[in-house]
Amino acid sequence: MGRSIDSAFPSKYLKSSDIPETGAVVTIDRVDIEQIGQGAQKELKPVIYFVGKTKGMVCNKTNANSIAKFAGSRDLDDWSGVKIKLVVAEVEFQGQPVEAIRVREAKAGAVQNKPKPAPAEDDFVTAPEEDEIGF
């Protein structure tokens, strides 16, 4: 078994390396406001906790605006119970490409009595069920 940077530097917060390649569908339990960072970089940020998961996700403005749209509310207290899909995306940070967690709308199940079309060869793979995700 190999050793990784992630195991050498564990975090109580979700990192992009915690997200499966196919993404992760999760349900928001609550949003807390916590002090993130150290020293002069310390600031209050929303941290999203998920049902059945131990790690919270520090929420940036991009993800907050997306969740507000999915939840139909900009009030953090209204986000409890909202299902989202976490994915890893490459973004630019301080001029360098880095992996970041982004949120997508969790797709609702297929409508009953309507046949599901066969997936195209390059369609996005469906995320595992919530209880299969180990973070």
C-alpha positions as CSV (number, residue, x, y, z in Angstrom):
1,M,0.0,0.0,0.0
2,G,1.5,3.4,-1.0
3,R,1.8,6.5,1.1
4,S,0.2,9.7,-0.1
5,I,0.4,13.4,0.6
6,D,-3.3,13.3,1.6
7,S,-2.6,10.7,4.4
8,A,0.5,12.7,5.5
9,F,-1.6,15.9,5.8
10,P,-5.1,14.9,6.9
11,S,-7.8,17.6,7.1
12,K,-11.1,17.8,8.9
13,Y,-12.5,19.5,5.7
14,L,-13.3,17.9,2.4
15,K,-10.6,18.1,-0.3
16,S,-10.9,17.4,-4.0
17,S,-8.9,14.1,-3.4
18,D,-11.8,12.9,-1.2
19,I,-14.3,13.0,-4.1
20,P,-14.6,9.9,-6.3
21,E,-13.8,10.3,-10.0
22,T,-17.5,9.9,-10.8
23,G,-18.6,12.5,-8.3
24,A,-20.6,12.1,-5.1
25,V,-24.3,12.8,-4.5
26,V,-24.8,14.1,-0.9
27,T,-27.6,15.7,1.2
28,I,-26.8,18.8,3.1
29,D,-27.3,18.4,6.8
30,R,-26.5,21.9,8.0
31,V,-24.3,24.9,7.3
32,D,-22.1,26.3,10.1
33,I,-20.0,29.5,10.1
34,E,-16.5,28.6,11.2
35,Q,-13.1,30.3,11.4
36,I,-10.9,29.0,8.6
37,G,-7.2,29.6,8.1
38,Q,-4.5,30.7,10.5
39,G,-3.0,34.0,11.7
40,A,-3.7,37.0,9.4
41,Q,-5.5,34.7,6.9
42,K,-8.1,33.6,9.5
43,E,-11.7,34.4,8.3
44,L,-15.2,33.3,8.9
45,K,-16.6,31.0,6.1
46,P,-19.6,28.8,5.7
47,V,-18.9,25.1,6.1
48,I,-21.4,22.6,4.7
49,Y,-21.9,19.3,6.6
50,F,-23.6,16.4,4.9
51,V,-25.9,13.7,6.2
52,G,-23.9,10.6,7.3
53,K,-20.5,12.2,6.6
54,T,-17.8,13.5,9.0
55,K,-15.9,16.0,6.9
56,G,-17.4,19.4,6.1
57,M,-16.8,21.3,2.9
58,V,-15.6,24.9,3.2
59,C,-17.9,26.8,0.9
60,N,-16.7,29.4,-1.6
61,K,-18.8,32.0,-3.3
62,T,-19.0,30.0,-6.6
63,N,-20.4,26.9,-4.8
64,A,-22.6,29.0,-2.5
65,N,-24.3,30.7,-5.5
66,S,-24.9,27.4,-7.2
67,I,-26.4,25.8,-4.1
68,A,-28.6,28.9,-3.5
69,K,-30.0,28.4,-7.1
70,F,-30.6,24.6,-6.5
71,A,-32.2,25.3,-3.0
72,G,-34.3,28.2,-4.3
73,S,-33.0,30.3,-1.4
74,R,-29.9,32.4,-0.5
75,D,-30.6,31.7,3.2
76,L,-28.1,29.1,4.5
77,D,-30.7,27.7,6.9
78,D,-32.9,26.7,4.0
79,W,-30.2,24.4,2.5
80,S,-30.7,21.6,4.9
81,G,-32.1,18.6,3.0
82,V,-30.9,19.8,-0.4
83,K,-29.2,17.1,-2.5
84,I,-26.2,18.1,-4.5
85,K,-23.5,16.4,-6.5
86,L,-19.9,17.1,-5.7
87,V,-17.4,16.9,-8.6
88,V,-13.8,17.8,-9.1
89,A,-13.0,20.5,-11.6
90,E,-9.7,22.1,-12.7
91,V,-9.7,25.8,-11.9
92,E,-7.1,28.6,-12.0
93,F,-5.9,29.8,-8.6
94,Q,-3.2,32.5,-8.4
95,G,-2.3,31.8,-12.1
96,Q,-1.9,28.0,-11.6
97,P,-4.3,25.1,-12.5
98,V,-5.5,23.4,-9.3
99,E,-8.3,20.8,-8.6
100,A,-11.3,22.2,-6.7
101,I,-14.6,20.9,-5.5
102,R,-17.6,22.2,-7.5
103,V,-21.3,21.5,-6.9
104,R,-23.8,20.4,-9.5
105,E,-27.5,19.9,-9.3
106,A,-28.3,16.3,-8.3
107,K,-30.3,14.8,-11.1
108,A,-33.8,13.6,-10.0
109,G,-34.7,10.0,-10.6
110,A,-36.3,9.1,-13.9
111,V,-40.1,9.8,-14.2
112,Q,-42.1,6.6,-13.7
113,N,-43.6,4.9,-16.7
114,K,-41.2,6.7,-19.0
115,P,-38.5,4.6,-20.5
116,K,-34.9,5.7,-19.8
117,P,-32.9,6.3,-23.0
118,A,-29.7,4.2,-23.4
119,P,-26.7,6.2,-22.4
120,A,-24.3,7.4,-25.1
121,E,-20.9,5.9,-24.9
122,D,-19.3,9.1,-23.5
123,D,-22.1,10.1,-21.1
124,F,-21.0,11.0,-17.6
125,V,-21.0,8.0,-15.2
126,T,-23.7,8.1,-12.5
127,A,-22.4,8.9,-9.1
128,P,-22.4,6.2,-6.4
129,E,-25.2,6.2,-3.8
130,E,-24.7,8.4,-0.8
131,D,-23.7,5.6,1.6
132,E,-21.0,4.3,-0.7
133,I,-18.9,7.5,-0.3
134,G,-16.1,7.3,2.3
135,F,-15.5,10.8,3.5
